[in-house]
Amino acid sequence: MQREGDDEAWRSIVENFGERAELDDEPDPGPSTPAEQQSRTDAYGWAVAPEPEPDEPAELAEPTRAYGEDEDTYVPPEPPPLPVPEPDRGIAWAGVVGAPLLLLVSLLFSIGLPSWVGYLMVAWFVGGFCYLVARMPKEPRDPWDDGSRV
């Protein structure tokens, strides 16, 4: 249900569709600042800001160092060598990580392995995992220990 006022409003909108309102141009009061004095207008009558004048490059002073090159330089000590695992743990880790990777590569490249090699790799994985779990420390760590070592 529409009211009569709505119908009249729609009719006036449709009748005036496409007409442009004419506005009286008011005279410009004049520029008040030097930046406004230099402004221009484009083809559509929009104000365009003046282009800034390029600054002349100032002569740059040579940077000075806070300290001499030979003074107060810190040379870190050589890092310690990487730890080498015990041979039994290395073999266990190779079984836990290496055996599944070898089986995956042989599966991806369709390399036929004898069944005993597959069983050997599975046993290597299970044995290495069980060995590493058995070698874990039995007592819990100190609750305030964050794992860092000095």
N, C-alpha and C positions, 0 to 999 in steps of 0.2 A: 504494500500500500504506500503510495507516494502522495505527498501533499502537493497542493497547487503551487506553493512557493518553490518547491524543488523542481517542478516542471518548468517554471518560468526561468529559474536560474540556469537550467540545462539549455533552454532555448537561447538565452542570451549568450551563453558560452559558445554554442554552436554558431550563432549568427556573427559573433565577433572573432571567430577563429581565424587566425592569419593576419588580422589587422595589427598594426604596430601603434603603440601610443606615441604621440608627438609631445616632446618635452621642450619647454622654452629653455634656450641656452642662456645661462646667467653669465654675466661678464666675470672674468677671472680677476680676483682682487689684486693680483700681482704677486711676484715672488717675494718671499720674506727672508729667505736665506740665500747665500751664494750658491749652494748646491741646487736650489730650485731655479735660480736664474739660468743655470747652464743646462737645465733639463730640456729634452726635445720630445716630440711626439712621433709615433710611427704612423704608417698608412691608415691604421684603424682609429687613431686618436688617442691611443694609450700613451701614457707618459713613459719615456725611456730615460733611465739614469745615464748621466754622462760617464764616458769611459774615464777611468782614473789615469792620471798622468804617471808614466813609469818613473819610479824612483831611481835616482842615480845610484849606482852601486858604491857603497862606502868601502873604503880600503879596509881590508880585514887584517887585524893584527895577528901575528904569528902566535899560535897557542903556546902557552907555557906549561911545563910539567910541574906537578905538585912535588915531585921528588926526582932525583937524578936516576938515570937508567941503571947505574950500578949499585945504587943505595937501596936498602930495604926490599930487596927482591926475595921472594919466597920460592924455594925449590923443594917440591915435595920429595919425600924419600921414595926409594924404589919400592914398589908393592911386593908383598911376599909372593912366593911362587904358589901356583894353584895347588890345592891339596890333592893328593893322589889317594884314591880309596884303597883299602886293604884288598888283596887279590880275591878273597872269598866274597866280599861285598860287591866288587866289580863284576864278578861272574854272575852273581844274583841279579844285579841291576841289568846286566846285558840280557839275561833271560826274561826279566819282567818287561823290558822295553824292546829288546831286539827280536825276540821270538815272534811276537805278534806282528811286528813290522815285516819280517821275512815272510811270514805266511800271507800277509796282505799283498806284498809285492808279487809273490808267486801266483796269487789268485788273480790279481789285476792283469798280469802279463801272460796268463794262461801257461805257466810253467808247471809241467807235471812233476810232482815230487813223489817219490816212493812213500808208501803209507808209513813205514817205520820212521822216516824223517819227520813227517807230520806229528806222529806220536811223540817223538823225541823233543820237538819244539814245544808241544803242549806240556810235557813233563818238565822241561826246562823252565817254562813260565810258572807253573804251579810250584815247583821246587824253589825257585828264586823268591817268589812271593812269600811262601811259608818261612824261608830262611830269614828274610828281612823282618817279618813280623816277630819271629822268635828272638831276634837280636835287639828288638826295641827295648828301651829301659823299662823296668817293671814299676818303679816308683814314679809318682806324678811329679811334674816340675813344680818349682816354687811358683805360687800364684802371682807373685809380683815380678817374676822374670819375664821380660819382654822379648827374650831371644837374642839380644845384642851381646856381643862379646868385645872386650877391650884387649 
